Amino acid sequence: MRSEIKIAVFKGRKVRKTLYRKEWYFSVIDIVEILSGSSIPRRYWSDLKKKLADEGYAELYEKIVQLKLPSADGKFYATDCADTETLFRIVQSIPSPKAETFKRWLAKVGCERVQEIENPELAIKRTRLLYKLKGYSDDWIEKRMRGIAIREELTDEWQKRGAQEERDYEILTAQISQATFGVTPSVYRKLKGLKRQNLRDHMNDLELIFTMLGERSTTEIHRNEDSHGMKKLGEDACAGGTIAGDARKALEKRLKRPVVSKNNYLKEKESDKRIR
C-alpha cells in the first residue's frame, strides 16, 4: 500500500522501500545505483540480471517483484523490488567497496520490520514518535493510530475475501472515499495540493473520523454478509462509505460548512499559533 512506502537513508543516499506481504521490499535500482556508482543504474541492473540468469541464478530473479514506488516526478511506477534476503545475494554480485557496510545497514533496516512483527508495540511506538516529531498533537495522533488499526483490519479482510493487493485495494479504497467524501483519494490529494505525501497525514480530525467510519462500516458489512469476490466487496465498500457519507452530510447541514477541506492538519495548527 502507498501508505506503507518509506524512505531509508544509506550515507545520505535515499533507498525507497515498501511493505509487501508483511516484509520490507527495497528498490533494487536505488541499491544498484549506490553500490555500482553507475550513471545508468537501470542498464547496469538489466545486465546484472542477465548475468545472474546465465550463471544459474534464475530462482533469484523469480524472487524479484514489481511494486509501485514514487519517482522524482511524484508519480508511481512499477519498480523491481526485493526482500532483504534476496538483496544480500544481489549485493554480493556487485563489486563495490561499500558492499560490507551496506549489508550491515541492510540487516538493520530490514530487521526493524521483523522486530515489529514479533512485537507490534515497537511499530506503534516508532510511529507515534515520528508523528510527535512532525508536530502533531497527542489527540490527532490517537485518531491517526486508531485509523491505521482500522485500515489494517479492513485490508486483512480484503486479502481473505479475494481481493488482490495493490490494484484491487486502490479500487475498493476509492469506492469508500467516493461514497464518504464525494471524491476519490487522487482528487482529494489534488484538492489539498499534495503530491507524494500521505493523504491521511494531512487530514484534520473530522476527515479522519469519517474515514474511520467508512472503513470500519465496510469491514463489519464484509464480516456480517461473509462477502467474497471483488464484485461483492465493491458493493460493500460503496455501502460502508455511504453510511459515513450520510453522517458527513448531516453534520455539514448542521454546521453549514463542508467537512472536506483543502487545508491540512499541520498548516491549520500553524495558523492557529500565528493568530494567538
N, C-alpha and C positions, 0 to 999 in steps of 0.2 A: 504494500500500500504506500501511496505517496507520503502519507503522514509519518511513515516509518523510515524515510530516507534521511540519512545523516551525512555529515562531512567529517572524516577523520583527517588528522594532520600529521604528516611524517616530515620532520625537519623543514617545516614551513611550506611543504607541498601538500595540496589537497587530494584526498582519496575519497571518492564517493562510495557509500555503502548503503545497503538497504536490507530490511528483514524479509526473508523468504523462507517459508516452512520453518519458522522459529529459529533461523540461523542467520548470522550476518553474511551477506554476499557482497564482495567488493568488485569495483570496476577494474577489470583486467587491464584495460587501456591505460588507466591512470597509473597503475603499478608498473606496467611495461615502460611508460614514459619516464618515470622516476629512475628505474634501475638501468635502463639501456642508455638513457641520455639522447635517444633518437629524436630528431626533429619531425620525424614522420612515424609516430608510435603505432598507428594503425597498420602501416605497411610492415613494420617490424613484427607486430603480433601476428599478422597474416602469414608471414614467412616462418615464424616460430611454430605456429600451429601445423603447418605443412611438414616442418622438420620433425616435430613430435610424432605426427602420424606415420611418417616414413620410418621412424625408429621403433615403431611398435607400441606407441603410447595412445592408441585410439581410444582406450577407455578413459583417459584423462580428458580428451576433447569432449567425450559424451557427458562429462560432469559439468561442462560449461553451460550456463543457461542465459537466455537473453531476457533482461528485465529493463523496464523503462526508468531511465535516470535523467535528471535535468542537465541540459547542456548550457554553454555560456550564453546562448540566446534566450534562456529561460524556458525553452520548450523541452518536452520529454521525448527521448528517443530510445529505441531498443538497443541495449548495450550488453556486450559479453560480460558476464559476472561469474564469480566462482567463490566457493566457501573457503574457509581457512585452510583446510587440509589440501584441497586442490591447488590453492595458491602457493603453498610451500613447494609443491612439485614444479610449478611453473617458475618460481623464483630460482630454484636450483638449476634451471635450464638457461638462465640469463647470466652471462659472465659480468659480474659487477662487484666493485669493492664495497658497495653498500649492502650486499646480499645478507650477510650475517646480522648486521644491525637491523635491517628491515625485517628479517624473520623474527627477531626478538620483539620488535614493535608489533608485528602482525599477531604473534602469540598473545600479546597483552590485549590488544583491541578486540581480537576475536574471542578471547576468553571472557571478556566482560559479559557478553550475551549468555555464555554458558553459566556463569555465576548467577545471572539474573533469573535464568530458568530454574536453577536449583533453589534460589532464594529470591522470590518475587519482590520482597521488601527492598532489596538493593535497587532494583529498577525504579520503584516508586520514589525512594529517597533521592536518587540521582535526578529524576525528572522534576521533582518538587524544587530541588536546589537550583536547577537550571532556570526554571520559571522565576524563582525568587531573585536570582542574579539579574534577570532581564527587567525586573521592576514590577512584576505582577503582585497584586495584593494576595493575602492569605485566603480571603473569601473567593476571589477569582480562581486561584489555584485549586481550591477544594472542588469547585464546579468542573473545572477542566479535568481533574483527575477522575472524578466520577464519570464524566463524559467518555474518557478513554476506556474505563472499565465497561461501560455500556456498549461502546463500539466493539470492543473485543468479543463480548458475548454474542453480539449480532453476527460478526464475521465468522465466529465459530459455528453458529447455526447455518450460515450460508454454505460453509465448507461441508458440513454434514449432509446438507439437503440438496446437493447437486450443482451449486454454483462453482465456476472455475475462478481461480484467483486472478487479480488484476482487472481484466476487461469486464467480467460479469459483476464484480464488486463495484466498479465505477458506474455501470449502468443502474444497478439497484440503488446505489447512493444518490445518483442523480434523480431517480424517481422519488425517493423520500424527500429530498431537498425541494424539488419542484412542487410537491404537494404541500410541504410545510411552509415554504417561504415564497413560492411563486417563481423561483429562479433556480437554475441548476448551479452546482458548485463553480463551474467555469465562468458563468455570468456573474455570480456572486463575487468571485475573486476579482473580476474586472471592475465591478462596482466599487470595490474597496481599493482599487488601484494596486493590486498585488500581482506579482509575477511568480516567483519561485516559493514564496512564503506559504506556510501552512494556514489555510483559511480559518480554521478554528482557533488558532492562536491570536487571531485578530478580531474575534467576536466579543461583543460585550455580554453582560450577564444574561439578558433576556434571549439573545441569539443562541447562547449555549444551552439555556434551559429548554427552548423549543426544539433544538437539535436533539437533545437527550430524549425528549418526549416522543418525537417522531421515530427515533431508532429503537427506543425501548418498547413502544407500542408495536412496532413491526416484529420484534423478537417474540413478544407474547403471542401475536397472531400466528407466527410460524409454529410455535410450540402447541398452541391450542388446537390448530387445524392440521397439525402434522404435515406441513407443506413440503413438497418436493418438486424439483424441476424449475427452470428459470421462469416459465410462464406463470406458475402459481406464486413463486417468490416475488415476481414483479407486481402481481396483483396485491399481494400482502404489503409490499413496500408502499404502493400508492395509498392503500387503506391506512397504514400506520402513519404515513405523512399527512394524510387528510385529517386525522384526529388531531395532530399537532397544529395543522393549518387552521382548522376551525377555532381552536383555542386562541391562536395568534390573532385571528381576525376579530374575535370577541374582545380581546384586550385592546387592540388597536381602536376599535369603535369606542371603547370607554375612555381611552387615553387621548383620542383624537390625534394620533400621530403613528407613523409606521414603526414596526419593530426592526425591520431590515434597515441597516444603516451603512452609509458609505464610509463611516469612520471606523477606527479600530480601537480596541480597549486601551492600549498604552497611550495613544495620542489623546484620547479623551481625558485620561488621568493627568497627562502633562498640561492640558488646557486648564483643568480644574486647579492645578497648582499655581499656574500663572495668574488666574483670576483671584485666587486667595492672596 
